[in-house]
Amino acid sequence: MDRRSFTKLLGTAAIAYNSGLKALVRGDRVVVVGAGIIGTTIAYELSKMGAEVTLIDKESPASGASGSSFSWINATYPKKPYSYNLLSQLGIDAYKNLEKEINLNISWSGSLEWFDSIDAQKKLLNEVAILKKYPKFSPFRVITDKKAKFLEPNVNFTSNQNIILSEADGAIDTINAISLMIEKIKQFGGLVLHPCQFQGLNYRNGKLSSVQTSLGELEADQAVFACGIDTDNLLSINSITTPKPGVIVRTTPSEKRLNKIVVGPGVHVHQQLDGRVIFGEQAGAPSSHLERLKDRPKDFPSGLFTKQHVDRILKMATTFINNLDNLEVEKASIGWRPLPRDGKPVIGRLNKVPGVYVAVMHSGVSLAAIVGKLATQEILDGSTNIILQDFRPSRFN
């Protein structure tokens, strides 16, 4: 028995349910393409269940959208229809179970959201009304500015009487979570390879036999594609539309400034448990920037551009948050999150490509924990879960 097999057996000794035992006995070989939060969580769950997992990324873990994410876990509006909202609710529960296995340091502080535009505020309240009609929904309340001010003393709510308090929302350090799960994958005997570029799929007698990469051929019975905006190009499918950029600003750790996730006019802000403050803009880049952004850069072309965008976002935040002085910016980056054509996640097997499973979605951070669980069961058992029936890639055929 080689070291990898021995490590895998030790790491899965306590597995009690069927899919894990089957994977351990069969020696399922799975290559996961994309080491963002979705791909890493699926790889973690697969390796925990006894599969022989190789996780690859063309650059490095968290180098794509996950590394430039606002990292907000939520299950409220505007996630429609109900099946999408329910999946997000299950995502919160799945994260709380995952925390029992890995110390993810999630701040379950809840969120406060409002708009200064009358039309936008009306739309927000209409979305809340839709949410209330669902058979089950994540707890929230509509509160006044005085109650909101009590919860978040350093925020100016401008006498708004309809602020949405979503009590179950959380904030996670996505980059750290990916790092922790990768360590667990390795403990279970999995391999993590980067930079490692996917190049193709090899078949023998109609079945997937290996994945061709820039580092060589990787034997595989199944391949999982969780590679965000690259998914369609790699698989020659048409599931996502043109992604839009969003700027994320991350500071160095500082003293306590915010209690909750604050979703205010123009910008989202929250403070992680380690003291870092995260800012995310709501609006995408103006049309005048499209030519400059056509190659989807993750960084700004110069320090001057970086400073301009950081100053713009901080200026928006200071219009409603009072104590943002003396913050030191650690990093500003451009995030390119995938946008499925109909807004809903794309999860499941490709009917015309044997051995391939796809997982691409806009709400990757919110859904990672539950998608990791459900996708792993489907991949190892060959089953189909009714919870995922509205999200199949086949709807785009």
C-alpha positions in Angstrom: 0.0 0.0 0.0 1.4 3.4 -1.0 1.6 6.4 1.3 -1.3 8.1 -0.5 -3.6 5.1 -0.1 -2.6 4.7 3.6 -3.3 8.4 4.3 -6.6 8.2 2.6 -7.7 5.2 4.7 -6.7 6.9 7.9 -8.5 10.1 6.9 -11.7 8.3 6.1 -11.8 5.7 8.8 -14.9 7.3 10.4 -17.0 7.4 7.3 -20.4 6.1 8.0 -22.6 6.6 4.9 -22.8 4.7 1.7 -21.3 7.1 -0.8 -18.1 7.3 1.1 -17.8 3.6 1.6 -18.4 3.0 -2.1 -15.8 5.5 -3.1 -13.3 4.0 -0.8 -13.8 0.5 -2.0 -14.0 1.4 -5.7 -11.1 3.9 -5.5 -13.0 6.6 -7.5 -10.6 8.9 -9.2 -11.9 12.5 -9.6 -10.1 15.5 -11.0 -11.6 18.8 -9.9 -10.8 21.7 -12.3 -10.8 25.1 -10.4 -9.6 25.7 -6.9 -12.0 28.5 -5.9 -14.5 28.1 -3.1 -16.8 25.8 -5.1 -14.2 23.5 -6.5 -12.2 23.3 -3.3 -15.3 22.5 -1.2 -16.3 19.8 -3.6 -12.8 18.4 -3.6 -12.8 18.5 0.2 -16.1 16.6 0.4 -15.0 14.0 -2.2 -11.7 13.4 -0.5 -13.4 13.1 2.9 -15.7 10.4 1.4 -12.7 8.4 0.2 -12.4 9.4 -3.4 -8.9 9.8 -4.9 -9.0 13.5 -5.6 -6.7 15.8 -7.6 -7.6 19.5 -7.4 -6.0 21.6 -10.1 -6.0 25.4 -10.9 -4.5 27.2 -13.8 -3.0 29.8 -11.5 -3.3 29.1 -7.7 -6.1 28.5 -5.2 -8.4 31.5 -4.8 -6.8 33.2 -7.8 -10.2 33.8 -9.5 -13.5 35.2 -8.3 -13.2 33.6 -4.9 -10.1 35.6 -4.1 -11.8 38.9 -5.0 -15.2 38.3 -3.4 -17.2 40.3 -0.8 -17.6 36.9 1.0 -21.2 37.4 2.1 -23.2 34.3 3.0 -26.9 35.0 2.6 -30.2 33.5 1.7 -32.5 36.4 1.1 -33.5 38.5 -2.0 -33.1 38.7 -4.9 -32.6 34.9 -5.1 -35.5 33.7 -7.1 -37.3 31.3 -7.7 -38.0 29.6 -4.4 -35.8 26.6 -5.3 -32.8 28.9 -5.6 -33.6 30.7 -2.3 -34.1 27.3 -0.6 -30.8 26.1 -1.8 -29.2 29.2 -0.3 -31.0 28.6 3.0 -29.6 25.1 3.1 -26.2 26.7 2.3 -26.3 28.5 5.6 -27.1 25.2 7.5 -24.4 23.4 5.6 -21.8 26.0 6.6 -22.7 25.6 10.2 -22.2 21.9 9.9 -18.9 22.4 8.0 -17.7 24.7 10.9 -17.9 21.6 13.2 -15.2 20.0 11.0 -13.0 23.1 10.1 -12.6 26.3 12.0 -13.8 28.7 9.3 -14.2 31.7 11.6 -17.5 32.8 10.1 -19.0 35.9 11.6 -22.8 35.2 11.8 -23.6 38.8 12.5 -26.5 39.3 10.1 -26.8 42.2 7.7 -28.5 45.6 7.4 -29.6 46.8 3.9 -31.2 49.9 2.6 -31.1 52.3 -0.4 -31.2 56.1 -0.6 -33.1 56.1 -3.8 -36.9 56.0 -3.4 -37.3 53.6 -6.4 -34.6 51.3 -5.3 -36.0 51.2 -1.8 -39.5 50.4 -3.1 -38.0 47.5 -5.2 -36.2 46.2 -2.1 -39.5 46.1 -0.1 -41.2 44.4 -3.1 -38.5 41.7 -3.0 -39.1 41.3 0.7 -42.8 40.8 0.1 -42.0 38.0 -2.4 -39.8 36.4 0.2 -42.6 36.3 2.7 -44.7 34.2 0.4 -42.1 31.4 0.3 -43.0 28.3 2.3 -39.7 28.8 4.2 -37.4 31.7 4.3 -34.4 33.0 6.1 -35.3 35.1 9.1 -35.4 38.9 8.6 -37.1 42.0 10.0 -38.0 45.4 8.7 -36.7 47.9 11.2 -36.5 51.7 11.7 -33.3 53.8 11.6 -33.4 54.1 15.4 -33.3 50.4 15.9 -30.7 50.0 13.2 -28.6 52.7 14.9 -28.7 50.8 18.1 -27.3 47.7 16.3 -24.7 49.7 14.3 -23.9 53.0 16.1 -21.4 54.3 13.6 -23.7 54.1 10.6 -26.0 56.9 9.4 -29.3 55.5 8.1 -30.6 58.9 7.1 -34.0 58.5 8.9 -34.9 55.5 6.7 -37.9 53.7 8.3 -37.6 50.5 6.2 -34.2 48.9 6.8 -33.9 45.2 6.2 -32.2 43.2 9.0 -31.4 39.7 7.7 -30.5 37.9 10.9 -29.0 34.7 9.5 -26.4 36.2 7.2 -22.7 35.6 7.7 -19.3 36.8 6.5 -16.4 34.5 5.8 -12.7 34.9 4.9 -13.0 33.0 1.7 -9.3 32.9 1.0 -8.5 31.5 4.4 -11.4 28.9 4.1 -10.0 27.6 0.8 -6.5 27.3 2.4 -7.9 25.4 5.4 -9.9 23.0 3.2 -6.8 22.4 0.9 -4.8 21.3 4.0 -7.6 18.8 4.8 -7.7 17.5 1.2 -4.0 16.8 1.5 -4.5 15.1 4.9 -7.0 12.8 3.2 -4.5 11.9 0.6 -5.6 14.3 -2.2 -3.3 16.1 -4.5 -3.5 19.9 -5.2 -1.6 21.0 -8.3 -1.0 24.6 -9.5 -0.3 26.2 -11.8 -1.9 23.4 -13.8 -3.9 24.1 -16.9 -6.7 21.9 -18.1 -6.1 20.8 -21.8 -8.5 18.0 -22.6 -10.4 14.9 -21.7 -9.3 11.4 -22.8 -11.7 8.5 -23.3 -11.4 4.7 -23.5 -14.3 2.6 -24.7 -16.7 5.5 -24.2 -15.7 6.2 -20.6 -13.5 9.0 -19.2 -10.0 7.6 -18.5 -7.9 10.7 -17.9 -7.6 14.4 -17.9 -4.9 16.0 -19.9 -3.2 19.0 -18.2 -0.1 21.1 -18.6 1.6 19.0 -16.0 0.7 15.7 -17.8 -2.0 13.1 -17.9 -4.1 12.6 -14.7 -6.0 9.3 -14.5 -9.7 10.0 -13.8 -13.1 8.3 -13.7 -14.8 11.6 -13.4 -14.0 15.3 -13.9 -15.6 18.2 -12.1 -15.5 21.6 -13.6 -15.9 24.4 -11.1 -13.8 27.0 -13.0 -16.1 30.0 -13.0 -15.9 32.3 -16.1 -13.7 29.7 -17.9 -16.4 27.0 -17.8 -18.0 27.5 -21.1 -14.7 27.9 -23.0 -13.2 24.7 -21.6 -16.3 22.6 -22.2 -17.7 24.2 -25.4 -21.1 24.9 -23.7 -23.2 28.0 -23.4 -24.3 28.3 -19.8 -23.0 31.8 -18.7 -23.3 35.3 -20.0 -20.6 38.0 -20.1 -19.3 38.5 -16.6 -19.2 41.9 -15.0 -16.3 43.2 -12.9 -16.6 44.3 -9.3 -14.0 46.0 -7.2 -13.1 44.6 -3.8 -11.0 46.6 -1.3 -9.4 44.8 1.6 -7.7 46.6 4.5 -5.1 45.4 7.0 -6.5 44.4 10.5 -7.8 47.3 12.6 -9.8 47.9 15.7 -13.6 47.0 15.8 -15.5 49.4 13.6 -18.6 47.4 12.4 -20.8 44.8 14.0 -22.7 43.6 11.0 -22.6 43.4 7.2 -23.7 46.8 6.0 -25.3 46.9 2.6 -25.6 50.6 2.0 -26.0 53.0 -1.0 -23.4 52.1 -3.6 -21.2 49.9 -1.5 -21.2 46.8 0.8 -19.0 46.8 3.9 -18.2 44.3 6.6 -15.4 43.6 9.1 -13.9 40.1 9.4 -13.1 38.5 12.7 -9.4 39.2 12.2 -10.2 43.0 11.9 -9.9 43.4 8.2 -12.5 45.6 6.6 -13.9 44.5 3.2 -15.5 46.9 0.8 -17.4 45.8 -2.4 -19.0 48.1 -4.9 -22.6 47.5 -6.0 -22.4 48.9 -9.5 -20.2 47.4 -12.2 -17.7 49.3 -14.4 -19.1 52.1 -16.6 -19.4 51.4 -20.4 -16.4 53.7 -21.0 -14.2 51.1 -19.3 -15.3 48.1 -21.3 -12.4 48.3 -23.8 -9.8 48.5 -21.1 -11.4 45.5 -19.3 -11.9 43.2 -22.3 -9.1 40.9 -21.2 -10.7 40.6 -17.7 -7.8 41.8 -15.6 -7.7 41.0 -11.9 -5.5 43.9 -11.0 -5.5 47.6 -12.0 -3.0 48.7 -14.7 -1.2 51.1 -12.3 -0.9 52.3 -8.8 -2.7 55.5 -9.9 -5.7 53.6 -11.2 -5.8 51.5 -8.0 -5.7 54.6 -5.8 -8.5 56.3 -7.8 -10.8 53.3 -7.4 -10.0 52.8 -3.7 -10.6 56.5 -3.0 -13.9 56.3 -4.9 -15.2 53.4 -2.9 -14.0 54.7 0.4 -15.7 58.0 -0.4 -19.0 56.2 -1.0 -18.7 54.3 2.3 -17.9 57.4 4.3 -21.1 59.0 3.3 -22.9 56.7 5.7 -20.2 55.1 7.9 -18.5 57.5 10.4 -15.4 55.7 11.7 -13.4 54.7 8.6 -10.4 57.0 9.3 -6.9 55.6 9.4 -7.6 52.4 7.4 -4.6 51.0 5.6 -5.5 49.3 2.3 -3.9 45.9 1.9 -5.2 45.0 -1.6 -7.7 46.2 -4.2 -8.7 43.8 -6.9 -11.2 43.2 -9.7 -13.5 40.2 -9.3 -15.1 38.5 -12.3 -17.9 36.4 -11.0 -19.7 34.1 -13.5 -23.3 35.0 -14.4 -25.4 32.1 -15.6 -27.7 33.0 -18.5 -30.9 32.7 -16.4 -29.3 33.8 -13.1 -29.6 30.4 -11.5 -26.7 28.0 -10.6 -25.6 25.5 -13.1 -25.0 22.2 -11.3 -24.9 18.6 -12.6 -23.7 16.2 -15.3 -23.3 17.1 -19.0 -25.5 14.7 -20.8 -23.3 14.6 -24.0 -19.9 14.5 -22.2 -19.5 11.3 -20.2 -17.9 11.6 -16.8 -18.2 15.3 -16.5 -19.9 17.3 -13.8 -20.3 21.1 -13.8 -20.7 23.5 -10.9 -20.8 27.2 -11.8 -22.8 30.0 -10.2 -22.9 33.6 -9.2 -23.5 33.0 -5.5 -20.5 30.7 -5.1 -19.6 31.8 -1.5 -23.2 31.4 -0.3 -23.7 28.0 -1.9 -20.3 26.4 -1.6 -21.0 24.3 1.5 -24.3 22.8 0.3 -23.2 22.3 -3.3 -20.1 20.5 -2.0 -22.3 18.1 -0.1 -24.9 17.5 -2.7 -22.5 17.4 -5.7 -20.3 14.8 -3.9 -23.3 12.5 -3.3 -24.3 12.7 -7.0 -20.8 12.2 -8.2 -20.0 9.2 -6.1 -23.5 7.5 -6.1 -24.5 8.4 -9.7 -27.7 9.7 -8.1 -29.8 12.8 -8.7 -31.0 15.0 -5.9 -34.4 16.7 -6.3 -33.0 19.8 -4.6 -30.8 20.4 -7.6 -33.4 19.6 -10.3 -33.9 23.3 -11.4 -30.2 23.9 -11.9 -29.2 21.3 -14.4 -26.9 22.2 -17.4 -29.4 20.5 -19.7 -31.8 23.4 -19.5 -29.4 25.3 -21.9 -29.3 22.6 -24.6 
